[in-house]
Amino acid sequence: MAKTQEAPIKPRRMGRRSFENLQARPSKAVSLREAVDIVKGFKGPKFDQTVEVSMHLNIDPKQADQQIRGAVALPNGIGKSKRVVAFCQGDAIKEALAAGAVKAGGEDIVAEIEKGFFDFDVAVASPDMMRVISKLGRVLGPKGLMPSPKAGTVTPKVADAVKEYSAGKVEYRNDKSGNINVGVGKMSFSAADLLANIEYFISTIEKLRPVSTKGAFIKKITLSGTMTPGVQIEHVEGHE
């Protein structure tokens, strides 16, 4: 008599929701449109989860010319405002505050940070302020908060930067394993808005392909929610 196939057994420490989501996750890569629908269809908690894109890149992070870092304003935002401090002087202080900075100034903010003030998500600075804030490198650097020209957070147009980052401009930077992880929206976004954001972000990264990279630049892309499994996306460079 033929044996019937047994139902998968849920691991003891895994919640029912997580187990059901894993069961619903496709075993193979799917199109971006399908991935968005699947992730939005997973059972989730009551809060509005962040939708995240993870990429594994064909780079050697130890090589300076292969490091991928920058910032991008997505078409539909990310559903979250950011707290921005601005290092600037003169009229730029008023302009930065008017643009949405939680604090703006120079030595006074440096002193606050040295005393433990870290109630902000992004720090931007005008080029002439770098000599003033250089002493904060050991403090802000490990937290990923030190202003940098590569990230677009050192700019003469401080007020514009404050406005963009306050609205949710996304910073990205590869880790030691060549991965990039960013939030591209909220689960409450429409599928169309998420799709537009993800396509825009992928195309942004594609344009940063190092000259020295041979073969595929983007090796793997996964889409997930804060508390959902990841869904692998089929990807051919230049086509989403």
RABELKA-V531028 format. One record per residue. N is the residue number from 1. RES is the residue in three letters. SS is DSSP state (alpha for helix, beta for strand, coil for the rest). PHI is phi in whole degrees, 0 to 359 (NA if undefined). Layout:
BEGIN
N/RES/SS/PHI + N/RES/SS/PHI
END
This chain:
BEGIN
1/MET/coil/NA + 2/ALA/coil/293 + 3/LYS/coil/280 + 4/THR/coil/278 + 5/GLN/coil/289 + 6/GLU/coil/280 + 7/ALA/coil/290 + 8/PRO/coil/303 + 9/ILE/coil/265 + 10/LYS/coil/285 + 11/PRO/coil/302 + 12/ARG/coil/305 + 13/ARG/coil/270 + 14/MET/coil/262 + 15/GLY/coil/292 + 16/ARG/alpha/299 + 17/ARG/alpha/298 + 18/SER/alpha/298 + 19/PHE/alpha/295 + 20/GLU/alpha/294 + 21/ASN/alpha/294 + 22/LEU/alpha/297 + 23/GLN/alpha/293 + 24/ALA/alpha/275 + 25/ARG/coil/287 + 26/PRO/coil/293 + 27/SER/coil/277 + 28/LYS/coil/238 + 29/ALA/coil/295 + 30/VAL/beta/233 + 31/SER/coil/293 + 32/LEU/alpha/301 + 33/ARG/alpha/299 + 34/GLU/alpha/294 + 35/ALA/alpha/298 + 36/VAL/alpha/299 + 37/ASP/alpha/296 + 38/ILE/alpha/294 + 39/VAL/alpha/297 + 40/LYS/alpha/293 + 41/GLY/alpha/274 + 42/PHE/coil/296 + 43/LYS/coil/287 + 44/GLY/coil/225 + 45/PRO/coil/286 + 46/LYS/coil/286 + 47/PHE/coil/281 + 48/ASP/coil/279 + 49/GLN/coil/292 + 50/THR/beta/278 + 51/VAL/beta/266 + 52/GLU/beta/240 + 53/VAL/beta/249 + 54/SER/beta/241 + 55/MET/beta/238 + 56/HIS/beta/252 + 57/LEU/beta/257 + 58/ASN/coil/274 + 59/ILE/coil/222 + 60/ASP/coil/252 + 61/PRO/coil/302 + 62/LYS/coil/283 + 63/GLN/coil/269 + 64/ALA/alpha/303 + 65/ASP/alpha/281 + 66/GLN/alpha/246 + 67/GLN/coil/280 + 68/ILE/coil/251 + 69/ARG/beta/209 + 70/GLY/beta/171 + 71/ALA/beta/211 + 72/VAL/beta/213 + 73/ALA/coil/266 + 74/LEU/coil/284 + 75/PRO/coil/307 + 76/ASN/coil/245 + 77/GLY/coil/67 + 78/ILE/coil/238 + 79/GLY/coil/78 + 80/LYS/coil/209 + 81/SER/coil/274 + 82/LYS/coil/243 + 83/ARG/coil/272 + 84/VAL/beta/241 + 85/VAL/beta/251 + 86/ALA/beta/237 + 87/PHE/beta/263 + 88/CYS/coil/200 + 89/GLN/coil/214 + 90/GLY/coil/63 + 91/ASP/alpha/296 + 92/ALA/alpha/297 + 93/ILE/alpha/295 + 94/LYS/alpha/297 + 95/GLU/alpha/295 + 96/ALA/alpha/293 + 97/LEU/alpha/295 + 98/ALA/alpha/293 + 99/ALA/alpha/279 + 100/GLY/coil/120 + 101/ALA/coil/295 + 102/VAL/coil/284 + 103/LYS/beta/210 + 104/ALA/beta/212 + 105/GLY/beta/159 + 106/GLY/coil/231 + 107/GLU/alpha/302 + 108/ASP/alpha/296 + 109/ILE/alpha/287 + 110/VAL/alpha/303 + 111/ALA/alpha/296 + 112/GLU/alpha/296 + 113/ILE/alpha/292 + 114/GLU/alpha/296 + 115/LYS/coil/269 + 116/GLY/coil/116 + 117/PHE/coil/281 + 118/PHE/coil/223 + 119/ASP/coil/276 + 120/PHE/coil/205 + 121/ASP/coil/256 + 122/VAL/beta/219 + 123/ALA/beta/239 + 124/VAL/beta/242 + 125/ALA/beta/209 + 126/SER/coil/280 + 127/PRO/alpha/306 + 128/ASP/alpha/288 + 129/MET/alpha/265 + 130/MET/alpha/297 + 131/ARG/alpha/293 + 132/VAL/alpha/284 + 133/ILE/alpha/262 + 134/SER/alpha/304 + 135/LYS/alpha/295 + 136/LEU/alpha/271 + 137/GLY/alpha/307 + 138/ARG/alpha/289 + 139/VAL/alpha/268 + 140/LEU/alpha/277 + 141/GLY/alpha/305 + 142/PRO/alpha/299 + 143/LYS/alpha/269 + 144/GLY/coil/72 + 145/LEU/coil/250 + 146/MET/coil/288 + 147/PRO/coil/304 + 148/SER/coil/214 + 149/PRO/coil/301 + 150/LYS/coil/296 + 151/ALA/coil/273 + 152/GLY/coil/80 + 153/THR/coil/262 + 154/VAL/beta/245 + 155/THR/coil/203 + 156/PRO/coil/290 + 157/LYS/coil/263 + 158/VAL/alpha/298 + 159/ALA/alpha/299 + 160/ASP/alpha/296 + 161/ALA/alpha/296 + 162/VAL/alpha/299 + 163/LYS/alpha/298 + 164/GLU/alpha/293 + 165/TYR/alpha/289 + 166/SER/alpha/297 + 167/ALA/coil/280 + 168/GLY/coil/111 + 169/LYS/coil/302 + 170/VAL/beta/263 + 171/GLU/beta/264 + 172/TYR/beta/222 + 173/ARG/beta/198 + 174/ASN/coil/291 + 175/ASP/coil/269 + 176/LYS/coil/293 + 177/SER/coil/259 + 178/GLY/coil/84 + 179/ASN/beta/256 + 180/ILE/beta/233 + 181/ASN/beta/232 + 182/VAL/beta/219 + 183/GLY/beta/274 + 184/VAL/beta/241 + 185/GLY/beta/151 + 186/LYS/beta/242 + 187/MET/coil/299 + 188/SER/coil/284 + 189/PHE/coil/297 + 190/SER/coil/290 + 191/ALA/alpha/300 + 192/ALA/alpha/294 + 193/ASP/alpha/291 + 194/LEU/alpha/296 + 195/LEU/alpha/301 + 196/ALA/alpha/297 + 197/ASN/alpha/297 + 198/ILE/alpha/293 + 199/GLU/alpha/299 + 200/TYR/alpha/295 + 201/PHE/alpha/293 + 202/ILE/alpha/300 + 203/SER/alpha/295 + 204/THR/alpha/296 + 205/ILE/alpha/292 + 206/GLU/alpha/303 + 207/LYS/coil/290 + 208/LEU/coil/263 + 209/ARG/coil/306 + 210/PRO/coil/295 + 211/VAL/coil/300 + 212/SER/coil/281 + 213/THR/coil/285 + 214/LYS/coil/252 + 215/GLY/coil/79 + 216/ALA/coil/296 + 217/PHE/coil/276 + 218/ILE/beta/264 + 219/LYS/beta/275 + 220/LYS/beta/201 + 221/ILE/beta/231 + 222/THR/beta/232 + 223/LEU/beta/246 + 224/SER/beta/204 + 225/GLY/beta/257 + 226/THR/coil/307 + 227/MET/coil/233 + 228/THR/coil/233 + 229/PRO/coil/292 + 230/GLY/coil/272 + 231/VAL/beta/244 + 232/GLN/beta/284 + 233/ILE/beta/254 + 234/GLU/coil/292 + 235/HIS/coil/214 + 236/VAL/beta/242 + 237/GLU/coil/305 + 238/GLY/coil/95 + 239/HIS/beta/221 + 240/GLU/coil/262
END
